[in-house]
Amino acid sequence: MTGKNGLTVAENWAEIYLINLYYMTLIDTKKLNVLKSIINDFDSSKKTFFKTKKNQTFFKKKNQCL
């Protein structure tokens, strides 16, 4: 199912999740650098974001991989 912005519901929720994580980890620079790289990947190619192994691992383990 695609929303008005052309993204699926899962992609929209993933973006919200990443933004929330970003603000929760502002103090921890190691986590912040990991999140910045993931968010940059997400912004650069939203359609292939979930196909990369790094990002699949991130979503499977959520906070554990940070």
N, C-alpha and C positions, 0 to 999 in steps of 0.2 A: 504494500500500500504506500503510495507516494503522497506527500503533502504538497502545499502550495509552492514551497521552495525547491521542489524537485527531488528532495531526499526522502528516503524511506523513514518510517517511524523509528526503526532501530537506529538509524544514523542520526536522527534528531536527538534521541535520548542519549546516544553515545557522546554527542557534542556537549550536551548539558552536563553529563557526568564528568567529562574531562574539564570543563570550565569550573565546576564545583571543586574537583580535586586540585586544580591549579590554585585556587584561592585558599584551600585548606593547607597547602604545603608551601606557602610562600616563604616561610622561615627556613625550611630545610632545603638547602641549595642542591644537594645531590638528587633528591626527588624532583625538585623544580626543573633541573636540566633534563631529566628523563621525560618529564611531562612536556617540556617545551619541544623536544624532538618529536614526540608522538603527535602533539597538536600541530606542528608544522607539517608532518606527513598527512594529517587529516585535512588540513586546509589546502594543501597542494593538489591532492587528488582524492576527493571524497568518494568517488565510485570504486577505486581500487584499495581504499583504506583497509577494509576488512580482509583483503586477500593476502596481505603481507604477514609473514610468520611472526614477526616481532609484535605486531598489534593484536594478532589472535591470541598470543600468549598473554599479553597484557589484560585482555578482557576475560580470559579464562581464569587467571589467577587474581585479577583485580589488584588489590593493594599488596599482595604477597611479592609480586615481582618488583615493586618499588622498595 
